[in-house]
Each structure stands twice: as structure tokens, then as C-alpha cells.
């Protein structure tokens, strides 16, 4: 079964949010479901932004108003920019948390 752009976007979003959840659990030892869901949606919005830019570049100009291509291109770029900004800031926040140090059972005298 060939994957269309929506299936690819969903797949990348799932992989991205699983990686983020693993990073968050590694650094914090807990999950925040809202962060994981927002990372999923942000990554999925990036694929939607790419689709909008692609439609602006190769779409049929006879079916829509004359300025539709500009609107799609700008909306795609804005969606990608905002989504990337959120994903990067979420990862930076998690990375800023120090990893807990495991105490050794050996005690030196």
C-alpha cells in the first residue's frame, strides 16, 4: 500500500512524539501528555505546511482566485515556522533539565 502525504505526516509525527516522549522520560523521569500531544500536532502541521507550499508551486491557477498561491505559500511557511519553533523550544526545555545522577552503592573511605 503506497503512502500518501497524510500517512507520511502521521507516521513522522508518531515517530517524533515517541522520540520526544523518550527524551522527556529520560531527562525528567516522567511524562507530560500535553507536551507529547502538542509535539505530535506541531510535527503534523509541518507536513501540512509542506503540502500548502507544494500546492502553491504546482497548483492549477485556473480553479481559484489569482492570489491563492501567495496565501497558500505564506500560510505554509507560517505553519512550518510556528511548528518548528514549538518543537525546538519543547526539546530545549527538556534538555535543560539535568539528568539525575545515580548514586553508587560503593562507598570509599
C-alpha positions as CSV (number, residue, x, y, z in Angstrom):
1,X,0.0,0.0,0.0
2,X,1.6,3.3,-1.1
3,X,1.7,6.1,1.5
4,X,0.2,9.4,0.7
5,X,1.4,12.7,2.2
6,X,-1.1,12.5,5.1
7,X,0.0,9.0,6.0
8,X,3.7,10.1,5.9
9,X,2.9,13.1,8.0
10,X,1.1,10.9,10.6
11,X,4.0,8.4,10.6
12,X,6.6,11.1,11.1
13,X,4.5,12.7,13.8
14,X,4.2,9.4,15.7
15,X,8.0,8.8,15.4
16,X,8.7,12.4,16.5
17,X,6.4,12.3,19.5
18,X,7.7,8.9,20.6
19,X,11.3,10.2,20.4
20,X,10.2,13.3,22.4
21,X,8.5,11.2,25.0
22,X,11.6,9.0,25.4
23,X,13.8,12.1,25.8
24,X,11.3,13.6,28.3
25,X,11.2,10.4,30.3
26,X,15.0,10.0,30.2
27,X,15.6,13.6,31.4
28,X,12.6,14.1,33.8
29,X,11.6,10.5,34.7
30,X,8.0,11.4,33.9
31,X,5.7,12.2,31.0
32,X,3.5,15.2,30.4
33,X,0.9,14.1,27.9
34,X,0.0,17.6,26.8
35,X,3.6,18.2,25.7
36,X,3.6,14.9,23.7
37,X,0.3,15.7,22.0
38,X,1.4,19.2,21.1
39,X,4.7,17.9,19.7
40,X,2.7,15.4,17.6
41,X,0.4,18.2,16.3
42,X,3.3,20.5,15.6
43,X,5.1,17.9,13.6
44,X,1.9,17.1,11.7
45,X,1.4,20.8,11.0
46,X,4.9,20.9,9.4
47,X,3.8,18.3,6.9
48,X,0.6,20.3,6.2
49,X,2.7,23.4,5.6
50,X,4.8,21.5,3.1
51,X,1.7,20.4,1.3
52,X,0.5,24.0,1.2
53,X,3.8,25.2,-0.3
54,X,3.7,22.3,-2.8
55,X,0.2,23.3,-3.8
56,X,1.2,26.9,-4.2
57,X,4.0,25.9,-6.5
58,X,2.3,23.3,-8.7
59,X,-1.5,24.0,-8.2
60,X,-3.9,24.8,-11.0
61,X,-4.3,28.6,-11.2
62,X,-7.5,28.3,-13.3
63,X,-9.6,27.0,-10.4
64,X,-9.0,29.6,-7.7
65,X,-8.6,33.4,-7.4
66,X,-5.5,35.0,-8.7
67,X,-3.8,35.5,-5.3
68,X,-4.5,32.0,-3.9
69,X,-0.9,30.8,-4.5
70,X,0.5,33.6,-2.3
71,X,-1.9,32.8,0.5
72,X,-1.0,29.1,0.4
73,X,2.7,29.8,0.4
74,X,2.6,32.2,3.3
75,X,0.3,30.0,5.3
76,X,2.6,27.0,4.7
77,X,5.7,29.0,5.8
78,X,3.9,30.4,8.9
79,X,2.7,26.9,9.9
80,X,6.1,25.4,9.4
81,X,7.8,28.3,11.3
82,X,5.5,28.2,14.3
83,X,5.5,24.4,14.5
84,X,9.3,24.2,14.3
85,X,9.6,26.9,16.9
86,X,7.4,24.9,19.3
87,X,9.2,21.6,18.8
88,X,12.6,23.2,19.2
89,X,11.6,25.1,22.4
90,X,10.0,22.0,23.9
91,X,13.1,19.9,23.2
92,X,15.3,22.7,24.7
93,X,13.3,22.8,27.8
94,X,13.6,19.1,28.3
95,X,17.3,19.2,27.5
96,X,17.9,22.0,30.1
97,X,16.8,19.7,32.9
98,X,19.8,17.9,34.4
99,X,19.7,14.2,34.3
100,X,19.5,12.6,37.8
101,X,22.8,11.2,38.9
102,X,22.7,7.6,40.1
103,X,24.5,7.1,43.4
104,X,26.9,4.3,43.6
105,X,26.5,1.7,46.2
106,X,30.2,1.6,46.8
107,X,31.4,4.0,49.5
108,X,35.1,4.9,49.5
109,X,36.8,5.7,52.8
